């Protein structure tokens, strides 16, 4: 289940990357690829949710929780890109896409918070280097999701946590830059 979900995640991520790198794709093909990518990410969430509940003691559990959160976050790009690619959408369709995006981002945020809880339950002294990277990515995922939700004050706090946790590392600089962007959005 884990390997299949991981493969599906990569497939969805590759489709999004292709669309970012080649914005000249015709609109109908772009919508088709976005839909496939969206379905892949939701399939990952479904499969890894089953994996986590069936195998709660598996050492890959934290990785699965992270992929669930990241899949929700990446799935939220589909409604936004559909809005951007079709400026002629009627207002109810736009609201529906924005609502779908917001729901997926809220779910991603809840997933990141759940992962934080799961990491805290483990002894922090026994975290491996891979798990340290997972914690870093989780903190950034939470902060970036708050940023995308336009919750600037909460995003600033989350980025401050990252900057202080990874002091004197490149991650700290990235967090400080994002904090500056949040302050710019606040005016």
PyMOL commands that set and color helices and strands:
alter all, ss='L'
color gray80, all
select helices_A, chain A and resi 2-21+27-54+61-85+91-121+124-126+129-148+152-165+170-186
alter helices_A, ss='H'
color red, helices_A
deselect
rebuild
show_as cartoon
